[in-house]
Amino acid sequence: MASLRSVEVQETDLSRPLLGLSEPANWCIAANVTHVIHNAFPVTFKRGVASFESQFKIMSHLLQLARDNGASPRMVFVSSIAAVSQYTSKEDLDGLVAVSEEPFRPDWKPPAMGYWQAKLICEKMLEQAVQEGGVDGVIARSALCLGFLSYFPLAESRLVLHVENPSRQFWASAMATISEALTLPILSYKDWLARVRDLAEDEEHVATLHSFFEKDFSHVGSGKLYLNTTETKRASPTLRECGIIRDDILRRYVSRTLLSR
């Protein structure tokens, strides 16, 4: 608890200039900041990219905060595998595709959904800011943000890091444990999608989600596309030592996050 006494909380409006603070308060933060971690983003599968304008303003204002420091503080943007969801490359021996640990290239196909496009735009904003100078940036693509910071090497100098458990395991190895804990049956993706389609006939918002799960989700969510972590593991001892998620951890997660609600 003693460490909490060193935490100071400021109420801000990041979509406004100076973060919605007075000029002295904003400059006080800018003068002392060493790291800016942007890991909050609205998750929605129904909005077009233009509706994320406020997020682009937030990214711009956080970058300005870092620039105002004058000593190139570290700016971390937590992106997603969704930003590279259309990445294509030669499959490995298991038929999988590993996304390269590098900035999004012009010859890569951009994502189709507004949320995914917005993540990519923020990646490029940070990349440009680093190229222009005054900001030391990291694009941290993650397949899942649970426990994100426990893996993350804040001292690493690479522009792109991939935060994903390198000990890959298929859902089939975990679903039996989750099914037992929740006392729910296991359905094939095809059968589950059919049930969503039946609901979509009566609920408009479900119809939109059905389209997403039918056309967009399977490529990213099936596990065929994954984030290469070769360079990130070299920078993060914690990530290197990650193993598969054990059954007891899965049961604890279900109990604490799903059954406790």
RATAHU-V146659 format. One record per residue. N is the residue number from 1. RES is the residue in one small letter. SS is DSSP state (H for helix, E for strand, C for the rest). PSI is psi in radians with two decimals (NA if undefined). OMEGA is omega as a letter, one per 30 degrees, with the letter a starting at -180 (NA if undefined). Layout:
# RATAHU-V146659
n=N res=RES ss=SS psi=PSI omega=OMEGA
n=N res=RES ss=SS psi=PSI omega=OMEGA
This chain:
# RATAHU-V146659
n=1 res=m ss=C psi=-0.44 omega=a
n=2 res=a ss=H psi=-0.62 omega=a
n=3 res=s ss=H psi=-0.46 omega=l
n=4 res=l ss=H psi=-0.43 omega=a
n=5 res=r ss=H psi=-0.30 omega=l
n=6 res=s ss=H psi=0.00 omega=a
n=7 res=v ss=C psi=2.23 omega=l
n=8 res=e ss=C psi=2.20 omega=a
n=9 res=v ss=C psi=2.27 omega=l
n=10 res=q ss=C psi=2.25 omega=l
n=11 res=e ss=C psi=2.15 omega=a
n=12 res=t ss=C psi=2.95 omega=l
n=13 res=d ss=C psi=1.66 omega=a
n=14 res=l ss=C psi=-0.29 omega=l
n=15 res=s ss=C psi=-0.13 omega=a
n=16 res=r ss=C psi=2.66 omega=l
n=17 res=p ss=H psi=2.59 omega=a
n=18 res=l ss=H psi=0.35 omega=l
n=19 res=l ss=H psi=0.38 omega=a
n=20 res=g ss=H psi=0.18 omega=a
n=21 res=l ss=C psi=2.97 omega=l
n=22 res=s ss=C psi=2.78 omega=a
n=23 res=e ss=H psi=-0.77 omega=l
n=24 res=p ss=H psi=-0.70 omega=a
n=25 res=a ss=H psi=-0.71 omega=l
n=26 res=n ss=H psi=-0.75 omega=a
n=27 res=w ss=H psi=-0.54 omega=l
n=28 res=c ss=H psi=-0.74 omega=l
n=29 res=i ss=H psi=-0.81 omega=a
n=30 res=a ss=H psi=-0.65 omega=a
n=31 res=a ss=H psi=-0.38 omega=a
n=32 res=n ss=H psi=-0.10 omega=a
n=33 res=v ss=C psi=2.41 omega=l
n=34 res=t ss=C psi=-0.54 omega=l
n=35 res=h ss=E psi=2.41 omega=l
n=36 res=v ss=E psi=2.06 omega=a
n=37 res=i ss=E psi=1.98 omega=a
n=38 res=h ss=E psi=1.70 omega=a
n=39 res=n ss=C psi=0.39 omega=l
n=40 res=a ss=C psi=2.26 omega=a
n=41 res=f ss=C psi=2.34 omega=l
n=42 res=p ss=C psi=2.22 omega=l
n=43 res=v ss=C psi=2.00 omega=l
n=44 res=t ss=C psi=2.47 omega=a
n=45 res=f ss=C psi=0.17 omega=a
n=46 res=k ss=C psi=-0.28 omega=a
n=47 res=r ss=C psi=2.56 omega=l
n=48 res=g ss=C psi=2.91 omega=a
n=49 res=v ss=H psi=-0.53 omega=a
n=50 res=a ss=H psi=-0.45 omega=a
n=51 res=s ss=H psi=-0.12 omega=l
n=52 res=f ss=H psi=0.33 omega=a
n=53 res=e ss=H psi=-0.69 omega=a
n=54 res=s ss=H psi=-0.56 omega=l
n=55 res=q ss=H psi=-0.60 omega=l
n=56 res=f ss=H psi=-0.62 omega=l
n=57 res=k ss=H psi=-0.75 omega=l
n=58 res=i ss=H psi=-0.79 omega=l
n=59 res=m ss=H psi=-0.74 omega=l
n=60 res=s ss=H psi=-0.75 omega=a
n=61 res=h ss=H psi=-0.63 omega=l
n=62 res=l ss=H psi=-0.66 omega=l
n=63 res=l ss=H psi=-0.68 omega=l
n=64 res=q ss=H psi=-0.65 omega=l
n=65 res=l ss=H psi=-0.76 omega=l
n=66 res=a ss=H psi=-0.73 omega=l
n=67 res=r ss=H psi=-0.69 omega=a
n=68 res=d ss=H psi=-0.32 omega=l
n=69 res=n ss=H psi=-0.65 omega=l
n=70 res=g ss=C psi=-0.06 omega=a
n=71 res=a ss=C psi=0.45 omega=l
n=72 res=s ss=C psi=1.07 omega=l
n=73 res=p ss=C psi=2.84 omega=a
n=74 res=r ss=E psi=2.18 omega=l
n=75 res=m ss=E psi=2.06 omega=a
n=76 res=v ss=E psi=2.15 omega=l
n=77 res=f ss=E psi=2.09 omega=l
n=78 res=v ss=E psi=1.81 omega=l
n=79 res=s ss=E psi=-2.75 omega=a
n=80 res=s ss=E psi=2.73 omega=l
n=81 res=i ss=H psi=-0.37 omega=l
n=82 res=a ss=H psi=-0.56 omega=a
n=83 res=a ss=H psi=-0.40 omega=a
n=84 res=v ss=H psi=0.52 omega=a
n=85 res=s ss=C psi=-0.39 omega=a
n=86 res=q ss=C psi=0.23 omega=l
n=87 res=y ss=C psi=2.35 omega=l
n=88 res=t ss=C psi=2.49 omega=l
n=89 res=s ss=C psi=3.07 omega=l
n=90 res=k ss=C psi=2.29 omega=l
n=91 res=e ss=C psi=2.63 omega=l
n=92 res=d ss=C psi=-2.99 omega=a
n=93 res=l ss=C psi=-0.39 omega=l
n=94 res=d ss=C psi=0.11 omega=a
n=95 res=g ss=C psi=0.36 omega=a
n=96 res=l ss=C psi=2.79 omega=a
n=97 res=v ss=E psi=2.14 omega=a
n=98 res=a ss=E psi=2.15 omega=l
n=99 res=v ss=E psi=2.26 omega=a
n=100 res=s ss=C psi=2.53 omega=l
n=101 res=e ss=C psi=1.28 omega=a
n=102 res=e ss=C psi=2.85 omega=l
n=103 res=p ss=C psi=2.70 omega=l
n=104 res=f ss=C psi=2.18 omega=a
n=105 res=r ss=C psi=2.69 omega=a
n=106 res=p ss=C psi=-0.49 omega=a
n=107 res=d ss=C psi=-0.01 omega=l
n=108 res=w ss=C psi=2.56 omega=l
n=109 res=k ss=C psi=2.23 omega=a
n=110 res=p ss=C psi=2.76 omega=l
n=111 res=p ss=C psi=2.82 omega=a
n=112 res=a ss=C psi=-0.43 omega=a
n=113 res=m ss=C psi=2.58 omega=a
n=114 res=g ss=H psi=-0.81 omega=l
n=115 res=y ss=H psi=-0.78 omega=a
n=116 res=w ss=H psi=-0.70 omega=l
n=117 res=q ss=H psi=-0.68 omega=a
n=118 res=a ss=H psi=-0.69 omega=l
n=119 res=k ss=H psi=-0.76 omega=a
n=120 res=l ss=H psi=-0.73 omega=l
n=121 res=i ss=H psi=-0.74 omega=l
n=122 res=c ss=H psi=-0.62 omega=l
n=123 res=e ss=H psi=-0.82 omega=a
n=124 res=k ss=H psi=-0.56 omega=l
n=125 res=m ss=H psi=-0.76 omega=l
n=126 res=l ss=H psi=-0.72 omega=l
n=127 res=e ss=H psi=-0.76 omega=l
n=128 res=q ss=H psi=-0.71 omega=l
n=129 res=a ss=H psi=-0.67 omega=l
n=130 res=v ss=H psi=-0.71 omega=l
n=131 res=q ss=H psi=-0.61 omega=a
n=132 res=e ss=H psi=-0.33 omega=l
n=133 res=g ss=C psi=2.79 omega=l
n=134 res=g ss=C psi=-0.17 omega=l
n=135 res=v ss=C psi=2.34 omega=l
n=136 res=d ss=E psi=1.91 omega=a
n=137 res=g ss=E psi=2.72 omega=l
n=138 res=v ss=E psi=2.20 omega=l
n=139 res=i ss=E psi=1.98 omega=a
n=140 res=a ss=E psi=1.69 omega=l
n=141 res=r ss=E psi=2.34 omega=a
n=142 res=s ss=E psi=2.47 omega=l
n=143 res=a ss=C psi=-0.49 omega=l
n=144 res=l ss=C psi=2.35 omega=a
n=145 res=c ss=C psi=0.07 omega=l
n=146 res=l ss=C psi=2.19 omega=l
n=147 res=g ss=C psi=0.41 omega=a
n=148 res=f ss=H psi=-0.88 omega=a
n=149 res=l ss=H psi=-0.35 omega=l
n=150 res=s ss=H psi=-0.39 omega=l
n=151 res=y ss=H psi=-0.37 omega=a
n=152 res=f ss=C psi=2.15 omega=l
n=153 res=p ss=C psi=1.69 omega=a
n=154 res=l ss=C psi=-0.30 omega=a
n=155 res=a ss=C psi=-0.10 omega=a
n=156 res=e ss=C psi=2.47 omega=a
n=157 res=s ss=C psi=-0.02 omega=l
n=158 res=r ss=C psi=2.58 omega=l
n=159 res=l ss=C psi=-0.62 omega=a
n=160 res=v ss=E psi=2.22 omega=l
n=161 res=l ss=E psi=2.55 omega=l
n=162 res=h ss=E psi=2.05 omega=a
n=163 res=v ss=E psi=1.65 omega=l
n=164 res=e ss=C psi=2.49 omega=l
n=165 res=n ss=C psi=2.04 omega=a
n=166 res=p ss=C psi=-0.30 omega=l
n=167 res=s ss=C psi=1.44 omega=a
n=168 res=r ss=C psi=2.43 omega=l
n=169 res=q ss=C psi=2.51 omega=a
n=170 res=f ss=C psi=2.67 omega=a
n=171 res=w ss=C psi=-0.58 omega=a
n=172 res=a ss=H psi=-0.54 omega=a
n=173 res=s ss=H psi=-0.28 omega=a
n=174 res=a ss=H psi=-0.38 omega=a
n=175 res=m ss=H psi=-0.60 omega=l
n=176 res=a ss=H psi=-0.73 omega=l
n=177 res=t ss=H psi=-0.78 omega=l
n=178 res=i ss=H psi=-0.72 omega=l
n=179 res=s ss=H psi=-0.75 omega=l
n=180 res=e ss=H psi=-0.73 omega=a
n=181 res=a ss=H psi=-0.62 omega=a
n=182 res=l ss=H psi=-0.07 omega=a
n=183 res=t ss=C psi=0.84 omega=l
n=184 res=l ss=C psi=2.56 omega=l
n=185 res=p ss=C psi=2.77 omega=l
n=186 res=i ss=C psi=2.17 omega=l
n=187 res=l ss=C psi=2.62 omega=l
n=188 res=s ss=C psi=2.73 omega=l
n=189 res=y ss=H psi=-0.65 omega=l
n=190 res=k ss=H psi=-0.78 omega=a
n=191 res=d ss=H psi=-0.69 omega=l
n=192 res=w ss=H psi=-0.71 omega=l
n=193 res=l ss=H psi=-0.61 omega=l
n=194 res=a ss=H psi=-0.68 omega=l
n=195 res=r ss=H psi=-0.69 omega=l
n=196 res=v ss=H psi=-0.70 omega=l
n=197 res=r ss=H psi=-0.68 omega=l
n=198 res=d ss=H psi=-0.71 omega=l
n=199 res=l ss=H psi=-0.59 omega=a
n=200 res=a ss=H psi=-0.38 omega=l
n=201 res=e ss=C psi=-0.42 omega=a
n=202 res=d ss=C psi=-0.32 omega=a
n=203 res=e ss=C psi=2.04 omega=a
n=204 res=e ss=H psi=-0.72 omega=a
n=205 res=h ss=H psi=-0.53 omega=l
n=206 res=v ss=H psi=-0.59 omega=l
n=207 res=a ss=H psi=-0.69 omega=l
n=208 res=t ss=H psi=-0.75 omega=l
n=209 res=l ss=H psi=-0.61 omega=l
n=210 res=h ss=H psi=-0.73 omega=l
n=211 res=s ss=H psi=-0.72 omega=l
n=212 res=f ss=H psi=-0.85 omega=a
n=213 res=f ss=H psi=-0.48 omega=a
n=214 res=e ss=H psi=-0.65 omega=a
n=215 res=k ss=H psi=-0.56 omega=a
n=216 res=d ss=H psi=-0.62 omega=a
n=217 res=f ss=H psi=-0.69 omega=a
n=218 res=s ss=H psi=-0.61 omega=a
n=219 res=h ss=H psi=-0.70 omega=a
n=220 res=v ss=H psi=-0.69 omega=a
n=221 res=g ss=H psi=-0.20 omega=a
n=222 res=s ss=C psi=-0.30 omega=a
n=223 res=g ss=C psi=-0.10 omega=l
n=224 res=k ss=C psi=-0.64 omega=l
n=225 res=l ss=E psi=2.22 omega=l
n=226 res=y ss=E psi=2.93 omega=a
n=227 res=l ss=E psi=2.14 omega=l
n=228 res=n ss=C psi=2.30 omega=a
n=229 res=t ss=C psi=0.34 omega=a
n=230 res=t ss=H psi=-0.91 omega=a
n=231 res=e ss=H psi=-0.63 omega=a
n=232 res=t ss=H psi=-0.66 omega=l
n=233 res=k ss=H psi=-0.61 omega=l
n=234 res=r ss=H psi=-0.51 omega=a
n=235 res=a ss=H psi=-0.34 omega=a
n=236 res=s ss=C psi=1.82 omega=l
n=237 res=p ss=H psi=-0.63 omega=a
n=238 res=t ss=H psi=-0.77 omega=a
n=239 res=l ss=H psi=-0.67 omega=l
n=240 res=r ss=H psi=-0.59 omega=a
n=241 res=e ss=C psi=0.01 omega=a
n=242 res=c ss=C psi=2.36 omega=l
n=243 res=g ss=C psi=-3.00 omega=l
n=244 res=i ss=C psi=2.79 omega=l
n=245 res=i ss=C psi=2.00 omega=a
n=246 res=r ss=C psi=2.77 omega=a
n=247 res=d ss=H psi=-0.68 omega=a
n=248 res=d ss=H psi=-0.59 omega=l
n=249 res=i ss=H psi=-0.71 omega=l
n=250 res=l ss=H psi=-0.79 omega=a
n=251 res=r ss=H psi=-0.70 omega=l
n=252 res=r ss=H psi=-0.72 omega=l
n=253 res=y ss=H psi=-0.82 omega=l
n=254 res=v ss=H psi=-0.73 omega=a
n=255 res=s ss=H psi=-0.73 omega=a
n=256 res=r ss=H psi=-0.52 omega=a
n=257 res=t ss=H psi=-0.42 omega=a
n=258 res=l ss=C psi=-0.84 omega=a
n=259 res=l ss=C psi=-0.29 omega=a
n=260 res=s ss=C psi=-0.11 omega=a
n=261 res=r ss=C psi=NA omega=NA
